[in-house]
């Protein structure tokens, strides 16, 4: 099965499986994680929380970098909890788990 995803031209190349995440965005552009499913309200396609950072020249999980933006008004106190949950669900710091081949034509 093939899928076309649109990757920012300045995004770093996808690391090998198990290597540290470098913000290539491939996994989140292909499909959202469990938390991304809730945020995006879909199970396929790019995660609505994915953000491109011009400063860092990489993709970042919006729930990690701006968790308040994904909470209803008045629930800002839950931002640290939401960010911690996102870190766990995306396995931040564990390594690349996107088992797909990329052809950046």
N, C-alpha and C positions, 0 to 999 in steps of 0.2 A: 504494500500500500504506500502511496506517496502523498505528501501533503506539501503545499506551498505555504511558506511563512515569509513574511516581509521583515527582514532584519535591518536595523540601522546600518548604513554603510561603514560607520566608524566603530561598530561593535567588535570586540575582540573575537578571535576564532574560538569555536567550541573546544573546551578541553577534553582530553581522553576520560573515559569512565573512571571514576574514583579520584581523579585529580581535583585540586581545589577549584571552587567556583571562581570564575573570572568576570562574571556579569555579562556573558555572551547573550543571554536572554532566550536561547533556543527552547528550553524546557517550558517556560511560561508563555512563549509565543505559540507553542504547539498546543498546549492545553493547560488549564488552571489546576493548581493544587486543590486539596479539599477546601481550604479557606477561600481560595480564589473562585471556586464553584459558587460559594455563597455570595461573595462580593459581585462576581460577574453575572450571576444568575444563568450560567450555562456550563455545560460539561466539556464543550469542544471549542477550539479556537483560542485566540489570545486572551490572557487574563486581563481584566479591566484594571487591576491594581498595578500592573507592570508600568514602570516609569523609566524613561531614558534620562540619564544625567549628562548634560553637556560638560559639566565640571569634572566629573569622574570618568567620562568617556566609556560608560558602561550602563547596562540595565540594572535597575534596583527594584526590589519589592516595595511598592508604595506603602503597604501595611507596616513594613519595618521602618521606613524613613519618615513617614507622616501618618501614623496610625489614627490620629484625631480626625483626619479627612474621611475615614471610613466608619465613623461612629455617629449615631444620632446626636443632635444637640443635647447637652446636659449629661452626656456620658463620657466626657473627656477624661474623667478620673480613671476610666478603664483602658486608656491608651497603652500604658505599659503592659498590661495583661494581654491585650490584643497583639502587641508587637512580640511578646514572648511566645504566644501561641503560634503566630506566623513563623517565627524562627524555628520552632519545633516542626511544624508541618512542611516547611520547605527544606528541612534538614540542613539549615545554614551551618556551614563549617564542616560538614561531613564529607562532601565531595560530590562531583558531578554524577548524577544518576540518570541522565538523558541518554538512553541507549538508542541513538538514531544517527544515521549517516547524514551529513550535511554537504550539499553541493551549492556553494556560493557563486553561482554563475552571474 
